């Protein structure tokens, strides 16, 4: 599944001992994000456990810029610790222009947030349910942490980006994600991207997206090629929508 990036709106802090060149921050558990196209995300305490328990490489960037690397787990310049409240990290900033600028900007308060990049391991790595208020809740349960990144801007991804990402998720795991896609389209209405609306239509009708005759340009979303597959998908959809989203 594709790399995703998020921002935790908790500040990072520069250690008082500047000579040690240490920057610390954390990614909190069980803290709901703001709604993104009708979807609210929360990181569960199990989300990063596999990464922590393994020797998996994790990098530290400045603002998701892979050209501005300031720490690497395998070299000991990025340390990770999992606590009940969240994932904590410690960067030993390099004696480079990027490292000096990072320390100065954090010290000034110009870079006060933490972002991170991750990949969902499998369909079991996240779970979608419907909240009492009708919004979709996405729980991150088991993901690969790719990088952490001190970040000046706390903005979450644009809702369109998050909704378009559902197309990729459906392509990777259509059985689980089909009901989620339908509910997301229902919540987003006209704001749902074309790829997602086409996908939802292909799930609920007998007309695969590639056979449409309207004037809109086809997209590269997942397709269902046979009548038998369509019938099977609709049956799974009815069961999943009735059970999964209402649990």
N, C-alpha and C positions, 0 to 999 in steps of 0.2 A: 504494500500500500504506500501511497506517496507521503513524503515528509510534510508534516504540519508544524506550524509555529504559533505560539501563544505568548501572551504577556501576563505575568502575575503583578497585580497592582500593589504589591508590598515593597517598600523601599529596601535597597541594599545599603550597606554602610561600609565606610572606610575605617579600618582599624586605626587607633590613635597613634600607634607606632609606625610612622611612615617609612622608617628604615627597613622594616620587614616587608613592605610593599604588598600587603595582604588586603584583598577585597572580599567581603562576605555577603551572601544573600541567600534567599530561600524561596522555594516554590511551595505554597501552602496546600495542605490536604483539605478536602471537604468544604471548599469555599466556592460557591456557585459563581460562574461568570455572568456578565450581563447577557441578556438575550441576543442571539445572533440569528436573525431570520427565523425566529420561533424556536430556536434551539438554545438550551442552557447547558453548559459543560461543568463538570466537577471532577477533580482528581482524587481518586480513592487512595488510601494508604498502601494498597498493593501495587499501584501503577508502576512504580520504579523499582520494586523489590528485585526483580530478575536482573536488572541492570546493575544494581548495587552488589548483589551476590556473585556476579560473574566478573570476569576481567575485561568486559566490553569497553572499548575505547569511547570516551566522551571528550568533547572539545569545549573550549571557552572562546567565544568570539566577542567582538564589540558590535552590538546592534545587528546580529545575524550575518555580518560581513565575513565570509570565510577567508578573505584576504587580510583580516585583522585578528589573527589568532593570538590569544594572551594566556592560554593554558591548555594542557593536555593531561588527561588522567594517567596514561601509561608512563609519563615522565615525572609524575608527582607534582606538577605545577598546577594541577586542578585536583582538589580533594572533594569527595562527596560523602555525605553522612545522612542516613535516613533516620528521622525521628518521628514521634507520634504526630507532631504538628505539621510535618512537611519534609521535603528534601532540602538539605542545607549544602551549600557549596562554598569552597574557599579557593580563590585564585591568587597565585603568587605571580604578581605582575612582572613582566620582563623589563629589563633595562633597555628598552627600545623607544622610539618615538611614540608608537602606539601605546606601549605600556605607560609611559610618562603622561601622555595625554589622558589616558583612562583614569589614572590616579588623580590628576588635577581636576578632571570633570566630575568625578564622583565626590571629591572633597568640596568642590564648589556647589554641589547639588544639581549640576546640569544633567547628570545621568543617575536618576534615582530609582530605576525600576529593573526588574529581572524578566527576561524573555527566555524561552527555551524551544528547542526543536525536538520532535519525536515522531516515531512511526508506530502505528498500531500493529501489533504482532500478528493477530489473526482475528477471526470473527469473535473469538472469546475475549479479545483484548479490550473490547468496549461493549457497553450495553445501552440500548435506548428504551426508555419507558415514557409514558405520558404522565405529567404531573397533574395535580388537582386543578391547576389554573389553565390546563389545556396545552401548555407548552411541552415540547419534547425535552427530556432530560437525557443527556449523553454522559455516562459515567466511564471514565478512563480507568480500566482495571489492570491491564498488563501491557505496557508499551516499552519500546526501546528508546531510551533517552539518547539523542544524537548530540545535542550541544546545549550549553547555557550561554546567556548573552546579556551582560549589562546593557540597559536600553534607555534612551532618553524619552521615548514616546510610549505611554501606556496603552495606546489604542489596540483594541481587539481587531481581528480580521473583519473586513467588510462582510456584511451578511451574504452578499452575492457570492463571495469566494467560498464561504462555508457551505452554502447550498449547492454550489457547483461541485464541491468536493464530494457531495453525496452521490453524484453520478459515478465517480471513481470507486466509491465504496460499493455501490450496487454492482458494478462490473466485476469487482473482486468477490463479492458475496451476495448474489442476487436473492437467495432464499431468505436471508435474514434482513436485508436492507430494503426490500421492496415495500413493506408496509410503512417503514420509516420515510421513504421517499414520498409516498402518497400523503402521509400526514404533513410532511414538510411543505408540500405544494399547497395543501389546504390552508395551512397557516400563513404562508407567504403570499398567496393569491397572485395578483398580477406582478408582484415583485420577484416571483420565482424565475430563475433564469430559464431560457428556452430549452436548454438541454435537459433540465430536470422535468419540465412540463411534458416534453416529448416522451421521456422515460416513463413518467406516470401514466400517460395515455397508452403507451405500448403494453403496460401491465394490465390495464383494465379493459382493453378492447382486443379485437381479433386482427387488428391492423398493425403489423410491425412498423417501426419508424421509417425504415428504408422504403416502404411501399406507399408512403403518403404522397399526395399529388398537389398539395398546396404550393404556394410560391415561395415559402420560406426555405432558406438553404438548409439542407440536412446537416445534422451534427454528428459527432463521433461517439455519441453515447452508446451504451450496450443495446443489443437488439435480441429479439426472440424469433427464431427462424421458422418454426413449424407450428401447426395447429395443436399438436399434442403437447408441445412445450408450453404454449400459451394456456391451455387448459390446466396443465399441471401447476403453472405459476399462479393462476387465479385461485385454485384450490388452496395452495399454500398461503396465498395472500389472505384469503378469508379466515383461515385458522389463525395466522399470525396476528392479523389486525384485531381479531376478536379476543385473543389471549395475551399476546406479548405486550401490546401497548396499554392494556388495561390492568396489568398485574400491579 
